[in-house]
Amino acid sequence: MATREEAGATACDSFAEALSRSVVVISVCPPQAAEEVAAAVAAHAFAGVYVDINAISPQRVQRIAEEIRLGSEVVDGAVVGPPPGEGRTARLYLAGAGPAVDLVESLFVNSSLDVRRAGEAIGSASALKMAFASYQKAARALAGVSHALAHAHGVGDQLTAEAEIMVSAILSDQYDLPVAQALSQLRSGRTT
């Protein structure tokens, strides 16, 4: 871990001083505190780029952008993937106005985060995080049920062996899923 000096960080005596010296504020806190943190930043009339990377709903990040009225440009962010390290890279998805996203993206050049764009609409990155997390949680629950069933019938080892040779593309092959097909048709104006 880098020291404060190696990281180029400057100590400040107060929150107000830190905000006055900052161009970008990145909020990463427990989800329940996201609006409170944004309101505290807004109370100090911060006029830079405010990046919310909290695991919150698209509606909450939109509320932060619209209702709290930060007086600054808001960028919606979401981290997806494992903690960086040992060949692993997490992705940081950003959504918002181009120049603000460009600025935030520049902060992570040569870092362990792979920065990607999720669009310009505030809430897009949070929606991606919510969708991915929903899939991950549901998949783990279904895997648990499958293993319980297999073990109850004495074929747990065989299920594990099948899983190890199986190439799963369920999430990436959206057009084989009936719900995804229906949504795609609705978006394009086609119905069956």
Buried (B, 14 or more C-beta within 10 A) or exposed (E): EEEEEEEEEEEEEEEEEBBBEBEBBBBEBEEEEBBEBBBBBBEBEBEBBBBBBBBBBBEBBBBBBEEBEBEBBBBBBBBBEEEBEEEEBBBBBBBBBEEBBEBBBEBEEEEEBBBBBBBEEBBBBBBBBBEBEEEEEEEEEEEEEEBEEBEEEEEBEEBEEEEEEEEEEEEEEEEEEEEEEEEEEEEEEEEE
